[in-house]
Amino acid sequence: MASPTSTSIWFRIVILITLMVVLFYVCRPLYWKISATIHDIRHNNQYGRECTLYKLLFAGA
């Protein structure tokens, strides 16, 4: 039979691996969602600046 310390070490290793797998599958979609949201915000800000510049340039025409 395994010693208590050996069992404890294996239990910690299994818990650590399980935690890493869970964090990977939970955090990866969140990362992509946040990244896409930031990209959309930057794109919308760029579009807003272009519209403002267009209005300023052609307002007097």
URFENCOR-V277246 format. One line per field, one symbol per residue. phi: phi as a letter, one per 30 degrees, with the letter a starting at -180 (. if undefined). burial: 1 if it has 16 or more other ideal C-beta (glycine too) atoms within 10 Angstrom, else 0. Layout:
phi->???
burial->???
//
This chain:
phi->.ddedddddddddddddddddddddddddddddddddddddddddddddddddddddcddd
burial->0000000000000000000000000000000000000000000000000000000000000
//
